[in-house]
């Protein structure tokens, strides 16, 4: 009888541990199921700044948002308030961080998210042209190319623009105290590396699959230009607080919307 009781006891323990193992497996499966199968990345251009208003070159240099800029960003945040962001990123420039934090502050579920900053999402660096008048930089490029300013603006691409500035900037900083202007390859390499790192991290992160990324007009355009052959810059460029949405699934990026102001408009209602 003792042997039978002992056998029954061992069998009971085996079933108990087997049950625990199954529960653990179910828990692991449930946890894995919470990681997203795809991502939707909401790429937002920062709000209008004081340097935007005074028409100054603003790449790595920085300025705070104007009152009007804050108002539009707040509206974008209200329009995005029902998007359940699992994470939020921005460049390490103050205007991008300010924009991201204002959007998160309006969000119904993500207001407590910690903002991650990454210098790879910065705007183009314009070297010695930083802080100068935009018109001066544009005219210098047009003169160097032997075209009118109107012709340059009409045919400008992110690549031609970046490479032209880098060429003109070379050797202008004789004392070597400034960061040199970046060429297009340098810019797009850091942008795509930053996005790939973001995707790798967020595909392992539990959550909704929605990610906020605040960056800059030319950098967003350059990123989209690099990823998507059919991308063209909207006339006049990406608007402040506009949203571009990128889908990621099975190793592929898909462009959904560009220069979308519907969230701002929704927030202004």
Secondary structure, DSSP 8 states (H G I E B T S, - for coil): -HHHHHHHHHHHHHHHHHHHHHHHHHHHHHHHHTB-SEEEEEEEE---BHHHHTTB--SSS---B-HHHHHHHHHHHHHTTTS-EEEEEE-SSHHHHHHHHHHHHT-TTTTT--EEE-GGG-----GGGTTSBHHHHHHHHHHHHTS-HHHHHHH--HHHHHHHHHHHHTTT-TT--S-----HHHHHHHHHHHHHHHHHHHHTSBS-SEEEEEE-HHHHHHHHHHH-TT----TT---TT-EEEEEEETTEEEEEEEEE-HHHHHHH-
